[in-house]
Amino acid sequence: MNQASVASQILSQPIPLHTAGMRVGLLGGSFNPPHRAHRAISLFAIKRLRLDRVWWLVTPGNPLK
């Protein structure tokens, strides 16, 4: 799957479920590929910052690669 089709597939996804007052953290990156460290920092943020969710904001391309 090429980058353009991955990006269009990601952009077509609905915003995850949320409710008023929910604490949501945002983690941006290319996640190419997603790995255990991404999950680990998300879980750490949930615990440490008392978040209800962490949403990954996926960048279609990494300018450093």
PDBQT receptor file of N, H, CA, C and O in Angstrom, charges set to zero:
ATOM      1  N   MET A   1       0.856  -1.169   0.000  1.00  0.00    +0.000 N 
ATOM      2  CA  MET A   1       0.000   0.000   0.000  1.00  0.00    +0.000 C 
ATOM      3  C   MET A   1       0.901   1.231   0.000  1.00  0.00    +0.000 C 
ATOM      4  O   MET A   1       1.829   1.319   0.804  1.00  0.00    +0.000 OA
ATOM      5  N   ASN A   2       0.631   2.197  -0.911  1.00  0.00    +0.000 N 
ATOM      6  H   ASN A   2      -0.122   2.126  -1.564  1.00  0.00    +0.000 HD
ATOM      7  CA  ASN A   2       1.494   3.374  -0.971  1.00  0.00    +0.000 C 
ATOM      8  C   ASN A   2       1.061   4.430   0.042  1.00  0.00    +0.000 C 
ATOM      9  O   ASN A   2       0.004   4.326   0.663  1.00  0.00    +0.000 OA
ATOM     10  N   GLN A   3       1.913   5.455   0.192  1.00  0.00    +0.000 N 
ATOM     11  H   GLN A   3       2.772   5.539  -0.312  1.00  0.00    +0.000 HD
ATOM     12  CA  GLN A   3       1.675   6.472   1.226  1.00  0.00    +0.000 C 
ATOM     13  C   GLN A   3       0.381   7.236   1.012  1.00  0.00    +0.000 C 
ATOM     14  O   GLN A   3      -0.316   7.554   1.975  1.00  0.00    +0.000 OA
ATOM     15  N   ALA A   4       0.049   7.538  -0.243  1.00  0.00    +0.000 N 
ATOM     16  H   ALA A   4       0.615   7.280  -1.026  1.00  0.00    +0.000 HD
ATOM     17  CA  ALA A   4      -1.166   8.310  -0.524  1.00  0.00    +0.000 C 
ATOM     18  C   ALA A   4      -2.415   7.531  -0.122  1.00  0.00    +0.000 C 
ATOM     19  O   ALA A   4      -3.349   8.104   0.439  1.00  0.00    +0.000 OA
ATOM     20  N   SER A   5      -2.437   6.236  -0.404  1.00  0.00    +0.000 N 
ATOM     21  H   SER A   5      -1.678   5.770  -0.859  1.00  0.00    +0.000 HD
ATOM     22  CA  SER A   5      -3.629   5.459  -0.051  1.00  0.00    +0.000 C 
ATOM     23  C   SER A   5      -3.729   5.269   1.456  1.00  0.00    +0.000 C 
ATOM     24  O   SER A   5      -4.829   5.251   2.008  1.00  0.00    +0.000 OA
ATOM     25  N   VAL A   6      -2.585   5.128   2.127  1.00  0.00    +0.000 N 
ATOM     26  H   VAL A   6      -1.691   5.143   1.679  1.00  0.00    +0.000 HD
ATOM     27  CA  VAL A   6      -2.602   5.029   3.592  1.00  0.00    +0.000 C 
ATOM     28  C   VAL A   6      -3.121   6.328   4.183  1.00  0.00    +0.000 C 
ATOM     29  O   VAL A   6      -3.950   6.306   5.093  1.00  0.00    +0.000 OA
ATOM     30  N   ALA A   7      -2.641   7.466   3.674  1.00  0.00    +0.000 N 
ATOM     31  H   ALA A   7      -1.968   7.484   2.934  1.00  0.00    +0.000 HD
ATOM     32  CA  ALA A   7      -3.073   8.768   4.179  1.00  0.00    +0.000 C 
ATOM     33  C   ALA A   7      -4.566   8.966   3.962  1.00  0.00    +0.000 C 
ATOM     34  O   ALA A   7      -5.257   9.445   4.861  1.00  0.00    +0.000 OA
ATOM     35  N   SER A   8      -5.080   8.608   2.786  1.00  0.00    +0.000 N 
ATOM     36  H   SER A   8      -4.519   8.219   2.055  1.00  0.00    +0.000 HD
ATOM     37  CA  SER A   8      -6.511   8.804   2.540  1.00  0.00    +0.000 C 
ATOM     38  C   SER A   8      -7.346   7.879   3.410  1.00  0.00    +0.000 C 
ATOM     39  O   SER A   8      -8.441   8.246   3.835  1.00  0.00    +0.000 OA
ATOM     40  N   GLN A   9      -6.839   6.686   3.677  1.00  0.00    +0.000 N 
ATOM     41  H   GLN A   9      -5.949   6.388   3.332  1.00  0.00    +0.000 HD
ATOM     42  CA  GLN A   9      -7.554   5.750   4.549  1.00  0.00    +0.000 C 
ATOM     43  C   GLN A   9      -7.602   6.300   5.977  1.00  0.00    +0.000 C 
ATOM     44  O   GLN A   9      -8.633   6.211   6.644  1.00  0.00    +0.000 OA
ATOM     45  N   ILE A  10      -6.501   6.862   6.437  1.00  0.00    +0.000 N 
ATOM     46  H   ILE A  10      -5.664   6.935   5.895  1.00  0.00    +0.000 HD
ATOM     47  CA  ILE A  10      -6.442   7.433   7.784  1.00  0.00    +0.000 C 
ATOM     48  C   ILE A  10      -7.365   8.644   7.889  1.00  0.00    +0.000 C 
ATOM     49  O   ILE A  10      -8.082   8.794   8.879  1.00  0.00    +0.000 OA
ATOM     50  N   LEU A  11      -7.350   9.508   6.874  1.00  0.00    +0.000 N 
ATOM     51  H   LEU A  11      -6.768   9.386   6.070  1.00  0.00    +0.000 HD
ATOM     52  CA  LEU A  11      -8.171  10.714   6.916  1.00  0.00    +0.000 C 
ATOM     53  C   LEU A  11      -9.657  10.403   6.879  1.00  0.00    +0.000 C 
ATOM     54  O   LEU A  11     -10.470  11.214   7.323  1.00  0.00    +0.000 OA
ATOM     55  N   SER A  12     -10.020   9.252   6.361  1.00  0.00    +0.000 N 
ATOM     56  H   SER A  12      -9.360   8.593   6.001  1.00  0.00    +0.000 HD
ATOM     57  CA  SER A  12     -11.436   8.901   6.274  1.00  0.00    +0.000 C 
ATOM     58  C   SER A  12     -11.975   8.291   7.566  1.00  0.00    +0.000 C 
ATOM     59  O   SER A  12     -13.174   8.032   7.672  1.00  0.00    +0.000 OA
ATOM     60  N   GLN A  13     -11.107   8.059   8.546  1.00  0.00    +0.000 N 
ATOM     61  H   GLN A  13     -10.133   8.269   8.459  1.00  0.00    +0.000 HD
ATOM     62  CA  GLN A  13     -11.534   7.466   9.809  1.00  0.00    +0.000 C 
ATOM     63  C   GLN A  13     -12.271   8.498  10.653  1.00  0.00    +0.000 C 
ATOM     64  O   GLN A  13     -11.864   9.659  10.704  1.00  0.00    +0.000 OA
ATOM     65  N   PRO A  14     -13.347   8.089  11.315  1.00  0.00    +0.000 N 
ATOM     66  CA  PRO A  14     -14.062   9.025  12.195  1.00  0.00    +0.000 C 
ATOM     67  C   PRO A  14     -13.242   9.327  13.453  1.00  0.00    +0.000 C 
ATOM     68  O   PRO A  14     -12.357   8.561  13.832  1.00  0.00    +0.000 OA
ATOM     69  N   ILE A  15     -13.553  10.447  14.083  1.00  0.00    +0.000 N 
ATOM     70  H   ILE A  15     -14.272  11.069  13.775  1.00  0.00    +0.000 HD
ATOM     71  CA  ILE A  15     -12.913  10.781  15.352  1.00  0.00    +0.000 C 
ATOM     72  C   ILE A  15     -13.337   9.729  16.370  1.00  0.00    +0.000 C 
ATOM     73  O   ILE A  15     -14.512   9.364  16.412  1.00  0.00    +0.000 OA
ATOM     74  N   PRO A  16     -12.422   9.236  17.183  1.00  0.00    +0.000 N 
ATOM     75  CA  PRO A  16     -12.790   8.223  18.187  1.00  0.00    +0.000 C 
ATOM     76  C   PRO A  16     -13.865   8.723  19.145  1.00  0.00    +0.000 C 
ATOM     77  O   PRO A  16     -14.061   9.927  19.306  1.00  0.00    +0.000 OA
ATOM     78  N   LEU A  17     -14.553   7.785  19.771  1.00  0.00    +0.000 N 
ATOM     79  H   LEU A  17     -14.393   6.807  19.640  1.00  0.00    +0.000 HD
ATOM     80  CA  LEU A  17     -15.602   8.133  20.721  1.00  0.00    +0.000 C 
ATOM     81  C   LEU A  17     -15.058   8.981  21.865  1.00  0.00    +0.000 C 
ATOM     82  O   LEU A  17     -13.960   8.746  22.369  1.00  0.00    +0.000 OA
ATOM     83  N   HIS A  18     -15.844   9.961  22.258  1.00  0.00    +0.000 N 
ATOM     84  H   HIS A  18     -16.737  10.151  21.848  1.00  0.00    +0.000 HD
ATOM     85  CA  HIS A  18     -15.490  10.818  23.384  1.00  0.00    +0.000 C 
ATOM     86  C   HIS A  18     -16.769  11.376  23.996  1.00  0.00    +0.000 C 
ATOM     87  O   HIS A  18     -17.828  11.369  23.370  1.00  0.00    +0.000 OA
ATOM     88  N   THR A  19     -16.655  11.846  25.199  1.00  0.00    +0.000 N 
ATOM     89  H   THR A  19     -15.794  11.852  25.708  1.00  0.00    +0.000 HD
ATOM     90  CA  THR A  19     -17.779  12.467  25.883  1.00  0.00    +0.000 C 
ATOM     91  C   THR A  19     -17.307  13.775  26.507  1.00  0.00    +0.000 C 
ATOM     92  O   THR A  19     -16.107  14.000  26.666  1.00  0.00    +0.000 OA
ATOM     93  N   ALA A  20     -18.249  14.622  26.852  1.00  0.00    +0.000 N 
ATOM     94  H   ALA A  20     -19.223  14.439  26.723  1.00  0.00    +0.000 HD
ATOM     95  CA  ALA A  20     -17.919  15.895  27.489  1.00  0.00    +0.000 C 
ATOM     96  C   ALA A  20     -17.158  15.631  28.785  1.00  0.00    +0.000 C 
ATOM     97  O   ALA A  20     -17.534  14.759  29.568  1.00  0.00    +0.000 OA
ATOM     98  N   GLY A  21     -16.097  16.383  29.003  1.00  0.00    +0.000 N 
ATOM     99  H   GLY A  21     -15.792  17.092  28.368  1.00  0.00    +0.000 HD
ATOM    100  CA  GLY A  21     -15.308  16.240  30.219  1.00  0.00    +0.000 C 
ATOM    101  C   GLY A  21     -14.236  15.172  30.149  1.00  0.00    +0.000 C 
ATOM    102  O   GLY A  21     -13.454  15.022  31.088  1.00  0.00    +0.000 OA
ATOM    103  N   MET A  22     -14.183  14.428  29.058  1.00  0.00    +0.000 N 
ATOM    104  H   MET A  22     -14.818  14.550  28.295  1.00  0.00    +0.000 HD
ATOM    105  CA  MET A  22     -13.168  13.384  28.916  1.00  0.00    +0.000 C 
ATOM    106  C   MET A  22     -11.800  14.027  28.719  1.00  0.00    +0.000 C 
ATOM    107  O   MET A  22     -11.664  15.008  27.987  1.00  0.00    +0.000 OA
ATOM    108  N   ARG A  23     -10.791  13.466  29.378  1.00  0.00    +0.000 N 
ATOM    109  H   ARG A  23     -10.902  12.669  29.973  1.00  0.00    +0.000 HD
ATOM    110  CA  ARG A  23      -9.417  13.961  29.243  1.00  0.00    +0.000 C 
ATOM    111  C   ARG A  23      -8.716  13.135  28.173  1.00  0.00    +0.000 C 
ATOM    112  O   ARG A  23      -8.495  11.935  28.336  1.00  0.00    +0.000 OA
ATOM    113  N   VAL A  24      -8.369  13.810  27.067  1.00  0.00    +0.000 N 
ATOM    114  H   VAL A  24      -8.549  14.784  26.935  1.00  0.00    +0.000 HD
ATOM    115  CA  VAL A  24      -7.765  13.132  25.923  1.00  0.00    +0.000 C 
ATOM    116  C   VAL A  24      -6.382  13.719  25.675  1.00  0.00    +0.000 C 
ATOM    117  O   VAL A  24      -6.229  14.935  25.553  1.00  0.00    +0.000 OA
ATOM    118  N   GLY A  25      -5.373  12.848  25.599  1.00  0.00    +0.000 N 
ATOM    119  H   GLY A  25      -5.498  11.861  25.698  1.00  0.00    +0.000 HD
ATOM    120  CA  GLY A  25      -4.023  13.262  25.240  1.00  0.00    +0.000 C 
ATOM    121  C   GLY A  25      -3.808  13.033  23.756  1.00  0.00    +0.000 C 
ATOM    122  O   GLY A  25      -4.382  12.110  23.178  1.00  0.00    +0.000 OA
ATOM    123  N   LEU A  26      -2.983  13.868  23.135  1.00  0.00    +0.000 N 
ATOM    124  H   LEU A  26      -2.516  14.617  23.604  1.00  0.00    +0.000 HD
ATOM    125  CA  LEU A  26      -2.683  13.749  21.710  1.00  0.00    +0.000 C 
ATOM    126  C   LEU A  26      -1.208  13.413  21.533  1.00  0.00    +0.000 C 
ATOM    127  O   LEU A  26      -0.338  14.077  22.097  1.00  0.00    +0.000 OA
ATOM    128  N   LEU A  27      -0.936  12.377  20.745  1.00  0.00    +0.000 N 
ATOM    129  H   LEU A  27      -1.643  11.838  20.287  1.00  0.00    +0.000 HD
ATOM    130  CA  LEU A  27       0.439  11.973  20.457  1.00  0.00    +0.000 C 
ATOM    131  C   LEU A  27       0.615  11.966  18.953  1.00  0.00    +0.000 C 
ATOM    132  O   LEU A  27      -0.001  11.160  18.256  1.00  0.00    +0.000 OA
ATOM    133  N   GLY A  28       1.451  12.857  18.449  1.00  0.00    +0.000 N 
ATOM    134  H   GLY A  28       1.951  13.512  19.015  1.00  0.00    +0.000 HD
ATOM    135  CA  GLY A  28       1.665  12.959  17.008  1.00  0.00    +0.000 C 
ATOM    136  C   GLY A  28       2.923  12.255  16.559  1.00  0.00    +0.000 C 
ATOM    137  O   GLY A  28       3.896  12.162  17.308  1.00  0.00    +0.000 OA
ATOM    138  N   GLY A  29       2.903  11.762  15.341  1.00  0.00    +0.000 N 
ATOM    139  H   GLY A  29       2.113  11.838  14.733  1.00  0.00    +0.000 HD
ATOM    140  CA  GLY A  29       4.072  11.122  14.760  1.00  0.00    +0.000 C 
ATOM    141  C   GLY A  29       3.724  10.380  13.495  1.00  0.00    +0.000 C 
ATOM    142  O   GLY A  29       2.558  10.307  13.106  1.00  0.00    +0.000 OA
ATOM    143  N   SER A  30       4.743   9.826  12.848  1.00  0.00    +0.000 N 
ATOM    144  H   SER A  30       5.690   9.885  13.164  1.00  0.00    +0.000 HD
ATOM    145  CA  SER A  30       4.485   9.054  11.629  1.00  0.00    +0.000 C 
ATOM    146  C   SER A  30       4.133   7.605  11.958  1.00  0.00    +0.000 C 
ATOM    147  O   SER A  30       3.488   6.927  11.159  1.00  0.00    +0.000 OA
ATOM    148  N   PHE A  31       4.553   7.130  13.131  1.00  0.00    +0.000 N 
ATOM    149  H   PHE A  31       5.076   7.682  13.781  1.00  0.00    +0.000 HD
ATOM    150  CA  PHE A  31       4.248   5.762  13.570  1.00  0.00    +0.000 C 
ATOM    151  C   PHE A  31       4.558   4.759  12.460  1.00  0.00    +0.000 C 
ATOM    152  O   PHE A  31       3.760   3.869  12.164  1.00  0.00    +0.000 OA
ATOM    153  N   ASN A  32       5.719   4.922  11.861  1.00  0.00    +0.000 N 
ATOM    154  H   ASN A  32       6.367   5.645  12.101  1.00  0.00    +0.000 HD
ATOM    155  CA  ASN A  32       6.096   4.100  10.717  1.00  0.00    +0.000 C 
ATOM    156  C   ASN A  32       7.371   3.335  11.016  1.00  0.00    +0.000 C 
ATOM    157  O   ASN A  32       8.463   3.806  10.697  1.00  0.00    +0.000 OA
ATOM    158  N   PRO A  33       7.255   2.193  11.608  1.00  0.00    +0.000 N 
ATOM    159  CA  PRO A  33       6.053   1.477  12.026  1.00  0.00    +0.000 C 
ATOM    160  C   PRO A  33       5.724   1.793  13.484  1.00  0.00    +0.000 C 
ATOM    161  O   PRO A  33       6.593   2.234  14.236  1.00  0.00    +0.000 OA
ATOM    162  N   PRO A  34       4.467   1.568  13.884  1.00  0.00    +0.000 N 
ATOM    163  CA  PRO A  34       4.148   1.698  15.302  1.00  0.00    +0.000 C 
ATOM    164  C   PRO A  34       4.835   0.580  16.082  1.00  0.00    +0.000 C 
ATOM    165  O   PRO A  34       4.924  -0.545  15.592  1.00  0.00    +0.000 OA
ATOM    166  N   HIS A  35       5.316   0.869  17.274  1.00  0.00    +0.000 N 
ATOM    167  H   HIS A  35       5.243   1.784  17.672  1.00  0.00    +0.000 HD
ATOM    168  CA  HIS A  35       6.038  -0.154  18.033  1.00  0.00    +0.000 C 
ATOM    169  C   HIS A  35       5.734  -0.039  19.521  1.00  0.00    +0.000 C 
ATOM    170  O   HIS A  35       4.958   0.819  19.943  1.00  0.00    +0.000 OA
ATOM    171  N   ARG A  36       6.346  -0.901  20.299  1.00  0.00    +0.000 N 
ATOM    172  H   ARG A  36       6.976  -1.598  19.956  1.00  0.00    +0.000 HD
ATOM    173  CA  ARG A  36       6.064  -0.989  21.744  1.00  0.00    +0.000 C 
ATOM    174  C   ARG A  36       6.307   0.313  22.483  1.00  0.00    +0.000 C 
ATOM    175  O   ARG A  36       5.602   0.624  23.443  1.00  0.00    +0.000 OA
ATOM    176  N   ALA A  37       7.297   1.075  22.044  1.00  0.00    +0.000 N 
ATOM    177  H   ALA A  37       7.870   0.822  21.264  1.00  0.00    +0.000 HD
ATOM    178  CA  ALA A  37       7.592   2.336  22.734  1.00  0.00    +0.000 C 
ATOM    179  C   ALA A  37       6.448   3.342  22.567  1.00  0.00    +0.000 C 
ATOM    180  O   ALA A  37       6.141   4.087  23.498  1.00  0.00    +0.000 OA
ATOM    181  N   HIS A  38       5.817   3.369  21.391  1.00  0.00    +0.000 N 
ATOM    182  H   HIS A  38       6.066   2.764  20.634  1.00  0.00    +0.000 HD
ATOM    183  CA  HIS A  38       4.664   4.253  21.201  1.00  0.00    +0.000 C 
ATOM    184  C   HIS A  38       3.558   3.875  22.192  1.00  0.00    +0.000 C 
ATOM    185  O   HIS A  38       2.950   4.739  22.824  1.00  0.00    +0.000 OA
ATOM    186  N   ARG A  39       3.317   2.589  22.312  1.00  0.00    +0.000 N 
ATOM    187  H   ARG A  39       3.811   1.887  21.799  1.00  0.00    +0.000 HD
ATOM    188  CA  ARG A  39       2.289   2.110  23.239  1.00  0.00    +0.000 C 
ATOM    189  C   ARG A  39       2.684   2.420  24.685  1.00  0.00    +0.000 C 
ATOM    190  O   ARG A  39       1.850   2.828  25.493  1.00  0.00    +0.000 OA
ATOM    191  N   ALA A  40       3.962   2.220  24.995  1.00  0.00    +0.000 N 
ATOM    192  H   ALA A  40       4.639   1.889  24.338  1.00  0.00    +0.000 HD
ATOM    193  CA  ALA A  40       4.448   2.443  26.357  1.00  0.00    +0.000 C 
ATOM    194  C   ALA A  40       4.289   3.907  26.771  1.00  0.00    +0.000 C 
ATOM    195  O   ALA A  40       3.849   4.184  27.887  1.00  0.00    +0.000 OA
ATOM    196  N   ILE A  41       4.640   4.844  25.891  1.00  0.00    +0.000 N 
ATOM    197  H   ILE A  41       4.998   4.618  24.985  1.00  0.00    +0.000 HD
ATOM    198  CA  ILE A  41       4.513   6.248  26.277  1.00  0.00    +0.000 C 
ATOM    199  C   ILE A  41       3.040   6.661  26.353  1.00  0.00    +0.000 C 
ATOM    200  O   ILE A  41       2.674   7.536  27.139  1.00  0.00    +0.000 OA
ATOM    201  N   SER A  42       2.200   6.025  25.530  1.00  0.00    +0.000 N 
ATOM    202  H   SER A  42       2.497   5.315  24.892  1.00  0.00    +0.000 HD
ATOM    203  CA  SER A  42       0.756   6.301  25.611  1.00  0.00    +0.000 C 
ATOM    204  C   SER A  42       0.202   5.829  26.948  1.00  0.00    +0.000 C 
ATOM    205  O   SER A  42      -0.543   6.558  27.603  1.00  0.00    +0.000 OA
ATOM    206  N   LEU A  43       0.557   4.621  27.356  1.00  0.00    +0.000 N 
ATOM    207  H   LEU A  43       1.162   4.028  26.823  1.00  0.00    +0.000 HD
ATOM    208  CA  LEU A  43       0.083   4.086  28.629  1.00  0.00    +0.000 C 
ATOM    209  C   LEU A  43       0.637   4.885  29.814  1.00  0.00    +0.000 C 
ATOM    210  O   LEU A  43      -0.064   5.104  30.802  1.00  0.00    +0.000 OA
ATOM    211  N   PHE A  44       1.895   5.318  29.710  1.00  0.00    +0.000 N 
ATOM    212  H   PHE A  44       2.464   5.140  28.908  1.00  0.00    +0.000 HD
ATOM    213  CA  PHE A  44       2.500   6.138  30.755  1.00  0.00    +0.000 C 
ATOM    214  C   PHE A  44       1.740   7.461  30.892  1.00  0.00    +0.000 C 
ATOM    215  O   PHE A  44       1.437   7.896  32.003  1.00  0.00    +0.000 OA
ATOM    216  N   ALA A  45       1.432   8.098  29.750  1.00  0.00    +0.000 N 
ATOM    217  H   ALA A  45       1.678   7.744  28.847  1.00  0.00    +0.000 HD
ATOM    218  CA  ALA A  45       0.707   9.370  29.776  1.00  0.00    +0.000 C 
ATOM    219  C   ALA A  45      -0.683   9.188  30.377  1.00  0.00    +0.000 C 
ATOM    220  O   ALA A  45      -1.142  10.029  31.150  1.00  0.00    +0.000 OA
ATOM    221  N   ILE A  46      -1.353   8.093  30.026  1.00  0.00    +0.000 N 
ATOM    222  H   ILE A  46      -0.980   7.409  29.399  1.00  0.00    +0.000 HD
ATOM    223  CA  ILE A  46      -2.686   7.824  30.581  1.00  0.00    +0.000 C 
ATOM    224  C   ILE A  46      -2.611   7.749  32.104  1.00  0.00    +0.000 C 
ATOM    225  O   ILE A  46      -3.429   8.338  32.811  1.00  0.00    +0.000 OA
ATOM    226  N   LYS A  47      -1.624   7.019  32.590  1.00  0.00    +0.000 N 
ATOM    227  H   LYS A  47      -0.960   6.540  32.016  1.00  0.00    +0.000 HD
ATOM    228  CA  LYS A  47      -1.494   6.828  34.031  1.00  0.00    +0.000 C 
ATOM    229  C   LYS A  47      -1.035   8.116  34.726  1.00  0.00    +0.000 C 
ATOM    230  O   LYS A  47      -1.655   8.555  35.695  1.00  0.00    +0.000 OA
ATOM    231  N   ARG A  48       0.036   8.707  34.238  1.00  0.00    +0.000 N 
ATOM    232  H   ARG A  48       0.540   8.350  33.451  1.00  0.00    +0.000 HD
ATOM    233  CA  ARG A  48       0.661   9.855  34.901  1.00  0.00    +0.000 C 
ATOM    234  C   ARG A  48      -0.206  11.107  34.843  1.00  0.00    +0.000 C 
ATOM    235  O   ARG A  48      -0.286  11.862  35.812  1.00  0.00    +0.000 OA
ATOM    236  N   LEU A  49      -0.865  11.325  33.682  1.00  0.00    +0.000 N 
ATOM    237  H   LEU A  49      -0.800  10.712  32.895  1.00  0.00    +0.000 HD
ATOM    238  CA  LEU A  49      -1.662  12.537  33.497  1.00  0.00    +0.000 C 
ATOM    239  C   LEU A  49      -3.147  12.306  33.752  1.00  0.00    +0.000 C 
ATOM    240  O   LEU A  49      -3.972  13.201  33.569  1.00  0.00    +0.000 OA
ATOM    241  N   ARG A  50      -3.471  11.081  34.179  1.00  0.00    +0.000 N 
ATOM    242  H   ARG A  50      -2.801  10.354  34.327  1.00  0.00    +0.000 HD
ATOM    243  CA  ARG A  50      -4.866  10.708  34.459  1.00  0.00    +0.000 C 
ATOM    244  C   ARG A  50      -5.782  10.985  33.266  1.00  0.00    +0.000 C 
ATOM    245  O   ARG A  50      -6.830  11.618  33.391  1.00  0.00    +0.000 OA
ATOM    246  N   LEU A  51      -5.351  10.491  32.112  1.00  0.00    +0.000 N 
ATOM    247  H   LEU A  51      -4.500   9.977  32.010  1.00  0.00    +0.000 HD
ATOM    248  CA  LEU A  51      -6.124  10.670  30.883  1.00  0.00    +0.000 C 
ATOM    249  C   LEU A  51      -7.124   9.535  30.722  1.00  0.00    +0.000 C 
ATOM    250  O   LEU A  51      -6.939   8.442  31.258  1.00  0.00    +0.000 OA
ATOM    251  N   ASP A  52      -8.182   9.811  29.975  1.00  0.00    +0.000 N 
ATOM    252  H   ASP A  52      -8.332  10.698  29.539  1.00  0.00    +0.000 HD
ATOM    253  CA  ASP A  52      -9.139   8.773  29.622  1.00  0.00    +0.000 C 
ATOM    254  C   ASP A  52      -8.720   8.066  28.332  1.00  0.00    +0.000 C 
ATOM    255  O   ASP A  52      -8.989   6.879  28.148  1.00  0.00    +0.000 OA
ATOM    256  N   ARG A  53      -8.071   8.795  27.459  1.00  0.00    +0.000 N 
ATOM    257  H   ARG A  53      -7.852   9.759  27.608  1.00  0.00    +0.000 HD
ATOM    258  CA  ARG A  53      -7.652   8.252  26.168  1.00  0.00    +0.000 C 
ATOM    259  C   ARG A  53      -6.381   8.963  25.709  1.00  0.00    +0.000 C 
ATOM    260  O   ARG A  53      -6.087  10.076  26.146  1.00  0.00    +0.000 OA
ATOM    261  N   VAL A  54      -5.637   8.310  24.829  1.00  0.00    +0.000 N 
ATOM    262  H   VAL A  54      -5.875   7.406  24.474  1.00  0.00    +0.000 HD
ATOM    263  CA  VAL A  54      -4.584   8.958  24.056  1.00  0.00    +0.000 C 
ATOM    264  C   VAL A  54      -4.908   8.693  22.597  1.00  0.00    +0.000 C 
ATOM    265  O   VAL A  54      -5.040   7.545  22.174  1.00  0.00    +0.000 OA
ATOM    266  N   TRP A  55      -5.036   9.770  21.834  1.00  0.00    +0.000 N 
ATOM    267  H   TRP A  55      -4.929  10.703  22.178  1.00  0.00    +0.000 HD
ATOM    268  CA  TRP A  55      -5.292   9.636  20.400  1.00  0.00    +0.000 C 
ATOM    269  C   TRP A  55      -3.986   9.835  19.664  1.00  0.00    +0.000 C 
ATOM    270  O   TRP A  55      -3.266  10.805  19.903  1.00  0.00    +0.000 OA
ATOM    271  N   TRP A  56      -3.686   8.915  18.771  1.00  0.00    +0.000 N 
ATOM    272  H   TRP A  56      -4.270   8.127  18.577  1.00  0.00    +0.000 HD
ATOM    273  CA  TRP A  56      -2.497   9.035  17.933  1.00  0.00    +0.000 C 
ATOM    274  C   TRP A  56      -2.862   9.847  16.696  1.00  0.00    +0.000 C 
ATOM    275  O   TRP A  56      -3.782   9.491  15.961  1.00  0.00    +0.000 OA
ATOM    276  N   LEU A  57      -2.140  10.930  16.474  1.00  0.00    +0.000 N 
ATOM    277  H   LEU A  57      -1.392  11.219  17.071  1.00  0.00    +0.000 HD
ATOM    278  CA  LEU A  57      -2.326  11.770  15.294  1.00  0.00    +0.000 C 
ATOM    279  C   LEU A  57      -1.245  11.366  14.294  1.00  0.00    +0.000 C 
ATOM    280  O   LEU A  57      -0.083  11.746  14.437  1.00  0.00    +0.000 OA
ATOM    281  N   VAL A  58      -1.628  10.612  13.302  1.00  0.00    +0.000 N 
ATOM    282  H   VAL A  58      -2.571  10.304  13.185  1.00  0.00    +0.000 HD
ATOM    283  CA  VAL A  58      -0.668  10.021  12.364  1.00  0.00    +0.000 C 
ATOM    284  C   VAL A  58      -0.376  10.985  11.231  1.00  0.00    +0.000 C 
ATOM    285  O   VAL A  58      -1.280  11.436  10.528  1.00  0.00    +0.000 OA
ATOM    286  N   THR A  59       0.913  11.296  11.065  1.00  0.00    +0.000 N 
ATOM    287  H   THR A  59       1.648  10.929  11.636  1.00  0.00    +0.000 HD
ATOM    288  CA  THR A  59       1.385  12.119   9.969  1.00  0.00    +0.000 C 
ATOM    289  C   THR A  59       1.585  11.218   8.749  1.00  0.00    +0.000 C 
ATOM    290  O   THR A  59       2.201  10.159   8.866  1.00  0.00    +0.000 OA
ATOM    291  N   PRO A  60       1.075  11.619   7.578  1.00  0.00    +0.000 N 
ATOM    292  CA  PRO A  60       1.197  10.750   6.412  1.00  0.00    +0.000 C 
ATOM    293  C   PRO A  60       2.649  10.476   5.986  1.00  0.00    +0.000 C 
ATOM    294  O   PRO A  60       2.917   9.449   5.363  1.00  0.00    +0.000 OA
ATOM    295  N   GLY A  61       3.567  11.360   6.305  1.00  0.00    +0.000 N 
ATOM    296  H   GLY A  61       3.348  12.194   6.811  1.00  0.00    +0.000 HD
ATOM    297  CA  GLY A  61       4.953  11.149   5.918  1.00  0.00    +0.000 C 
ATOM    298  C   GLY A  61       5.889  11.721   6.958  1.00  0.00    +0.000 C 
ATOM    299  O   GLY A  61       5.565  12.700   7.629  1.00  0.00    +0.000 OA
ATOM    300  N   ASN A  62       7.045  11.109   7.088  1.00  0.00    +0.000 N 
ATOM    301  H   ASN A  62       7.308  10.313   6.542  1.00  0.00    +0.000 HD
ATOM    302  CA  ASN A  62       8.052  11.595   8.015  1.00  0.00    +0.000 C 
ATOM    303  C   ASN A  62       9.080  12.394   7.233  1.00  0.00    +0.000 C 
ATOM    304  O   ASN A  62       9.773  11.824   6.390  1.00  0.00    +0.000 OA
ATOM    305  N   PRO A  63       9.205  13.693   7.479  1.00  0.00    +0.000 N 
ATOM    306  CA  PRO A  63      10.162  14.513   6.724  1.00  0.00    +0.000 C 
ATOM    307  C   PRO A  63      11.614  14.139   7.002  1.00  0.00    +0.000 C 
ATOM    308  O   PRO A  63      12.504  14.548   6.257  1.00  0.00    +0.000 OA
ATOM    309  N   LEU A  64      11.872  13.374   8.055  1.00  0.00    +0.000 N 
ATOM    310  H   LEU A  64      11.149  13.041   8.661  1.00  0.00    +0.000 HD
ATOM    311  CA  LEU A  64      13.243  12.995   8.384  1.00  0.00    +0.000 C 
ATOM    312  C   LEU A  64      13.677  11.684   7.739  1.00  0.00    +0.000 C 
ATOM    313  O   LEU A  64      14.845  11.304   7.833  1.00  0.00    +0.000 OA
ATOM    314  N   LYS A  65      12.751  10.993   7.087  1.00  0.00    +0.000 N 
ATOM    315  H   LYS A  65      11.803  11.302   7.011  1.00  0.00    +0.000 HD
ATOM    316  CA  LYS A  65      13.105   9.711   6.447  1.00  0.00    +0.000 C 
ATOM    317  C   LYS A  65      13.255   9.878   4.960  1.00  0.00    +0.000 C 
ATOM    318  O   LYS A  65      13.549   8.911   4.257  1.00  0.00    +0.000 OA
TER     319      LYS A  65
